């Protein structure tokens, strides 16, 4: 279809979509608790005449729009996440969260609104050459809702736990505060990191601070463990590869003159390549255990495998770039120069079908990218002016032949 009809449809919907986004922002829900949000999605799908199945991955919704002509093509899937974060909002917006300690600090209210807008727009276009599946998923923020959606058959169509034919490819987006408004960006290959978490308990023997020789000080041992772990990046990884090993929390002790019996280290390891991920885990255990032992202590490690890296399928990413440049104009399409070490459970979809994840610019004209609130900050708010681009881009990806 030509640019004008699609853009006219999206433009006409914008006031209602902005109102939906503000309503979702005002009523945020944590992972697997998105009952109200799921209800809003279902209400809007019913109003648009779009078939759906609710209750997938507890609160998720899988919707489907058939092609307008006979085709044996698999469905093109578009995904949005619905959950919020346990953060106290400080945006000052009139539609700020009414739930103390919970807010949409990652823009999932915007993502959900965009996919609602896609459902409304695609239900009114005169021609859909591809069957289209819409994935409204719960619990991206640590709950692996994407994995659960896949496990429960959301990509399998009527034969599994979804609707319509099987999914053949999937696209997802994320609002990006430092990317200019109206611009979309991605890259082939690794885009976001694998995210593994750890808790290390360094156990020693406590004692009086005046007699350290009679104790086995876990504070000193833990300090050396933190330092040793940094060698995973500096000495065990190629300078052309990427590893992040961050200890974000150290807890131990109760008084200035007491050596405690244990110290706890909590943190995360981020990698982009499967082989680097395996190496980092192996080196982590070796360094933590051996360093603690060198100080007469013991390291007990609780390692939690997190999301795998989000890796964009090369051919599907080229398709994204072609569709984006044709529809938005080359000046509004960028190649991300390097991956980002944040994580995303969109990665699970890419384990089943070719997948492409991209960034949607939120940075208002004239705004300083170094000064705007970032994702997961209490001042963050999704930019309503990005909704139209998000809806249009998702529609174009669904309609591309």
RATA-V658322 format. One record per pair of residues at least 24 apart in sequence whose C-alpha atoms are under 8 Angstrom apart, sorted by the first residue. I is the first residue (numbers start at 0). J is the second residue. If there is no record, write none. Layout:
i=<I | I>
j=<J | J>
//
This chain:
i=<0 | 2 | 5 | 5 | 5 | 6 | 8 | 8 | 9 | 9 | 9 | 9 | 9 | 10 | 12 | 13 | 13 | 16 | 16 | 16 | 16 | 17 | 17 | 17 | 19 | 20 | 20 | 20 | 20 | 20 | 21 | 22 | 23 | 24 | 24 | 24 | 24 | 24 | 24 | 25 | 25 | 25 | 25 | 25 | 26 | 26 | 26 | 27 | 27 | 27 | 27 | 27 | 27 | 27 | 28 | 28 | 28 | 28 | 28 | 29 | 29 | 29 | 29 | 29 | 29 | 30 | 30 | 30 | 30 | 30 | 30 | 30 | 30 | 30 | 31 | 31 | 31 | 31 | 31 | 31 | 31 | 31 | 32 | 32 | 33 | 33 | 33 | 33 | 34 | 36 | 40 | 40 | 43 | 43 | 44 | 44 | 44 | 47 | 47 | 47 | 48 | 49 | 49 | 50 | 51 | 52 | 52 | 55 | 55 | 55 | 55 | 56 | 56 | 56 | 56 | 56 | 56 | 57 | 58 | 58 | 59 | 59 | 59 | 59 | 59 | 60 | 60 | 60 | 61 | 61 | 61 | 61 | 61 | 61 | 61 | 62 | 62 | 62 | 62 | 62 | 63 | 63 | 63 | 63 | 63 | 63 | 64 | 64 | 64 | 64 | 64 | 64 | 65 | 65 | 65 | 65 | 65 | 66 | 66 | 66 | 66 | 66 | 66 | 67 | 67 | 67 | 67 | 68 | 68 | 70 | 70 | 72 | 72 | 73 | 73 | 73 | 73 | 73 | 73 | 73 | 74 | 74 | 74 | 74 | 74 | 74 | 74 | 74 | 74 | 74 | 75 | 75 | 75 | 75 | 75 | 75 | 75 | 75 | 75 | 75 | 76 | 76 | 76 | 76 | 76 | 76 | 76 | 76 | 76 | 76 | 77 | 77 | 77 | 77 | 77 | 77 | 77 | 77 | 77 | 77 | 78 | 78 | 78 | 78 | 78 | 78 | 78 | 78 | 78 | 79 | 79 | 79 | 79 | 79 | 79 | 79 | 79 | 79 | 80 | 80 | 80 | 80 | 80 | 80 | 80 | 80 | 81 | 81 | 81 | 81 | 81 | 81 | 81 | 81 | 81 | 82 | 82 | 82 | 82 | 82 | 82 | 83 | 83 | 84 | 84 | 86 | 86 | 87 | 88 | 88 | 89 | 89 | 89 | 90 | 90 | 90 | 90 | 91 | 102 | 103 | 104 | 104 | 104 | 104 | 104 | 104 | 104 | 105 | 105 | 105 | 105 | 105 | 106 | 106 | 106 | 106 | 106 | 108 | 109 | 109 | 109 | 109 | 109 | 110 | 110 | 110 | 111 | 112 | 113 | 113 | 113 | 113 | 114 | 114 | 116 | 117 | 117 | 117 | 117 | 120 | 121 | 127 | 128 | 128 | 128 | 129 | 129 | 129 | 129 | 130 | 130 | 131 | 132 | 132 | 132 | 139 | 139 | 143 | 143 | 144 | 145 | 145 | 145 | 145 | 145 | 146 | 146 | 146 | 149 | 149 | 149 | 166 | 167 | 167 | 168 | 168 | 168 | 168 | 169 | 169 | 169 | 169 | 169 | 169 | 170 | 170 | 170 | 170 | 170 | 170 | 171 | 171 | 171 | 171 | 172 | 172 | 172 | 172 | 173 | 173 | 173 | 173 | 174 | 174 | 174 | 174 | 174 | 175 | 175 | 175 | 175 | 175 | 175 | 176 | 176 | 176 | 176 | 176 | 176 | 176 | 176 | 177 | 177 | 177 | 177 | 177 | 177 | 177 | 178 | 178 | 178 | 178 | 178 | 178 | 179 | 179 | 179 | 179 | 179 | 180 | 180 | 180 | 180 | 180 | 180 | 180 | 180 | 181 | 181 | 181 | 181 | 181 | 181 | 182 | 182 | 182 | 182 | 182 | 183 | 183 | 183 | 183 | 183 | 183 | 183 | 183 | 184 | 184 | 184 | 184 | 184 | 184 | 184 | 185 | 185 | 185 | 185 | 185 | 185 | 185 | 186 | 186 | 186 | 186 | 186 | 186 | 186 | 186 | 187 | 187 | 187 | 187 | 187 | 187 | 188 | 188 | 188 | 188 | 189 | 189 | 189 | 189 | 189 | 189 | 189 | 190 | 190 | 190 | 190 | 190 | 190 | 190 | 190 | 191 | 191 | 191 | 191 | 191 | 191 | 191 | 191 | 191 | 191 | 192 | 192 | 192 | 192 | 192 | 192 | 192 | 192 | 192 | 192 | 192 | 192 | 193 | 193 | 193 | 193 | 193 | 193 | 193 | 193 | 193 | 193 | 193 | 193 | 194 | 194 | 194 | 194 | 194 | 194 | 194 | 194 | 194 | 194 | 194 | 195 | 195 | 195 | 195 | 195 | 195 | 195 | 195 | 196 | 196 | 196 | 196 | 196 | 196 | 196 | 196 | 197 | 197 | 197 | 197 | 197 | 197 | 197 | 197 | 197 | 198 | 198 | 198 | 198 | 198 | 198 | 198 | 199 | 199 | 199 | 199 | 199 | 199 | 199 | 200 | 200 | 200 | 200 | 200 | 200 | 200 | 200 | 201 | 201 | 201 | 201 | 201 | 201 | 201 | 201 | 201 | 202 | 202 | 202 | 202 | 202 | 202 | 202 | 203 | 203 | 203 | 203 | 203 | 203 | 204 | 204 | 204 | 204 | 204 | 205 | 205 | 205 | 205 | 205 | 206 | 206 | 206 | 206 | 207 | 207 | 207 | 208 | 208 | 208 | 208 | 209 | 211 | 214 | 215 | 215 | 215 | 216 | 216 | 216 | 216 | 216 | 217 | 217 | 217 | 217 | 217 | 217 | 217 | 217 | 218 | 218 | 218 | 218 | 218 | 219 | 220 | 220 | 220 | 220 | 221 | 221 | 221 | 223 | 223 | 224 | 224 | 224 | 224 | 227 | 227 | 227 | 228 | 228 | 228 | 231 | 231 | 231 | 236 | 240 | 241 | 241 | 242 | 242 | 242 | 242 | 242 | 242 | 243 | 243 | 243 | 243 | 243 | 244 | 244 | 269 | 269 | 270 | 270 | 271 | 271 | 272 | 306 | 306 | 306 | 306 | 306 | 307 | 307 | 307 | 307 | 308 | 308 | 308 | 309 | 309 | 309 | 309 | 309 | 309 | 309 | 309 | 310 | 310 | 310 | 310 | 311 | 311 | 311 | 311 | 311 | 312 | 312 | 312 | 312 | 315 | 315 | 315 | 316 | 319 | 319 | 322 | 322 | 322 | 323 | 323 | 326 | 326 | 327 | 359 | 359 | 359 | 360 | 361>
j=<126 | 326 | 120 | 124 | 391 | 391 | 120 | 123 | 116 | 120 | 387 | 390 | 391 | 387 | 116 | 386 | 387 | 112 | 113 | 115 | 116 | 112 | 383 | 386 | 112 | 108 | 109 | 111 | 112 | 383 | 94 | 94 | 108 | 94 | 95 | 96 | 102 | 103 | 108 | 94 | 95 | 96 | 97 | 98 | 96 | 97 | 98 | 82 | 83 | 96 | 98 | 101 | 102 | 103 | 82 | 83 | 84 | 101 | 102 | 82 | 83 | 84 | 85 | 101 | 138 | 81 | 82 | 83 | 137 | 138 | 139 | 140 | 142 | 144 | 56 | 57 | 58 | 82 | 137 | 138 | 142 | 144 | 58 | 82 | 58 | 81 | 82 | 137 | 58 | 81 | 111 | 115 | 115 | 119 | 115 | 118 | 119 | 118 | 119 | 122 | 122 | 118 | 122 | 162 | 162 | 161 | 162 | 148 | 151 | 153 | 160 | 136 | 137 | 144 | 147 | 148 | 151 | 137 | 136 | 137 | 134 | 135 | 136 | 137 | 148 | 134 | 135 | 136 | 132 | 133 | 134 | 135 | 153 | 161 | 162 | 132 | 133 | 134 | 161 | 162 | 130 | 131 | 132 | 133 | 162 | 163 | 121 | 122 | 130 | 131 | 132 | 163 | 127 | 129 | 130 | 131 | 163 | 126 | 127 | 128 | 129 | 130 | 131 | 126 | 127 | 128 | 129 | 127 | 128 | 128 | 129 | 129 | 130 | 129 | 130 | 164 | 165 | 166 | 167 | 168 | 129 | 130 | 131 | 132 | 163 | 164 | 165 | 166 | 167 | 168 | 129 | 130 | 131 | 132 | 166 | 167 | 168 | 169 | 170 | 397 | 131 | 132 | 133 | 134 | 166 | 167 | 168 | 169 | 170 | 397 | 114 | 131 | 132 | 133 | 134 | 169 | 170 | 171 | 393 | 397 | 114 | 133 | 134 | 135 | 136 | 169 | 170 | 171 | 172 | 107 | 110 | 111 | 114 | 134 | 135 | 136 | 171 | 172 | 107 | 110 | 111 | 135 | 136 | 137 | 138 | 139 | 107 | 108 | 110 | 111 | 135 | 136 | 137 | 138 | 139 | 107 | 108 | 137 | 138 | 139 | 140 | 107 | 140 | 140 | 375 | 375 | 377 | 377 | 377 | 378 | 377 | 378 | 379 | 377 | 378 | 379 | 380 | 378 | 377 | 380 | 374 | 375 | 376 | 377 | 378 | 379 | 380 | 374 | 375 | 379 | 380 | 381 | 173 | 174 | 374 | 380 | 381 | 381 | 174 | 381 | 382 | 383 | 386 | 172 | 173 | 174 | 135 | 386 | 386 | 387 | 389 | 390 | 390 | 393 | 390 | 390 | 391 | 393 | 394 | 394 | 394 | 398 | 398 | 399 | 400 | 397 | 398 | 399 | 400 | 163 | 164 | 397 | 162 | 163 | 166 | 343 | 344 | 306 | 344 | 344 | 344 | 345 | 346 | 347 | 348 | 344 | 347 | 348 | 347 | 348 | 351 | 352 | 352 | 353 | 315 | 352 | 353 | 354 | 348 | 349 | 352 | 353 | 354 | 355 | 354 | 355 | 356 | 357 | 393 | 396 | 345 | 355 | 356 | 357 | 356 | 357 | 358 | 359 | 356 | 357 | 358 | 359 | 358 | 359 | 360 | 361 | 381 | 358 | 359 | 360 | 361 | 362 | 374 | 360 | 361 | 362 | 368 | 371 | 372 | 373 | 374 | 360 | 361 | 362 | 368 | 369 | 371 | 373 | 358 | 359 | 360 | 361 | 362 | 368 | 360 | 361 | 362 | 363 | 364 | 359 | 360 | 361 | 362 | 363 | 364 | 384 | 385 | 331 | 359 | 360 | 361 | 385 | 388 | 331 | 332 | 333 | 359 | 360 | 323 | 331 | 332 | 333 | 357 | 358 | 359 | 360 | 332 | 333 | 334 | 335 | 357 | 358 | 359 | 316 | 333 | 334 | 335 | 356 | 357 | 358 | 311 | 316 | 334 | 335 | 336 | 337 | 338 | 357 | 310 | 311 | 312 | 313 | 316 | 317 | 310 | 311 | 312 | 313 | 271 | 272 | 308 | 309 | 310 | 311 | 338 | 308 | 309 | 310 | 311 | 337 | 338 | 339 | 356 | 271 | 308 | 309 | 310 | 338 | 339 | 340 | 341 | 342 | 343 | 269 | 270 | 271 | 307 | 308 | 309 | 338 | 339 | 340 | 341 | 342 | 343 | 269 | 270 | 271 | 276 | 305 | 306 | 307 | 308 | 309 | 340 | 341 | 342 | 267 | 268 | 269 | 270 | 304 | 305 | 306 | 307 | 308 | 341 | 342 | 267 | 268 | 269 | 302 | 303 | 304 | 305 | 306 | 265 | 266 | 267 | 268 | 302 | 303 | 304 | 305 | 264 | 265 | 266 | 267 | 268 | 300 | 301 | 302 | 303 | 263 | 264 | 265 | 266 | 300 | 301 | 302 | 263 | 264 | 265 | 298 | 299 | 300 | 301 | 261 | 262 | 263 | 264 | 297 | 298 | 299 | 300 | 261 | 262 | 263 | 264 | 291 | 296 | 297 | 298 | 299 | 260 | 261 | 262 | 296 | 297 | 298 | 299 | 259 | 260 | 261 | 295 | 296 | 297 | 258 | 259 | 260 | 261 | 296 | 257 | 258 | 259 | 260 | 261 | 257 | 258 | 259 | 260 | 256 | 257 | 258 | 255 | 256 | 257 | 258 | 256 | 258 | 258 | 294 | 295 | 296 | 258 | 259 | 260 | 294 | 296 | 258 | 259 | 260 | 261 | 262 | 291 | 294 | 296 | 251 | 258 | 259 | 261 | 262 | 294 | 290 | 291 | 294 | 296 | 262 | 264 | 291 | 290 | 291 | 286 | 287 | 290 | 291 | 286 | 287 | 290 | 283 | 286 | 287 | 279 | 282 | 283 | 275 | 271 | 270 | 271 | 268 | 269 | 270 | 271 | 275 | 279 | 267 | 268 | 269 | 270 | 340 | 268 | 269 | 340 | 341 | 308 | 340 | 308 | 340 | 308 | 342 | 343 | 344 | 346 | 347 | 342 | 344 | 346 | 347 | 342 | 343 | 346 | 342 | 343 | 344 | 345 | 346 | 347 | 349 | 356 | 346 | 349 | 354 | 355 | 349 | 353 | 354 | 355 | 356 | 349 | 353 | 354 | 355 | 353 | 354 | 355 | 355 | 355 | 396 | 395 | 396 | 399 | 392 | 395 | 392 | 395 | 392 | 385 | 388 | 389 | 385 | 385>
//
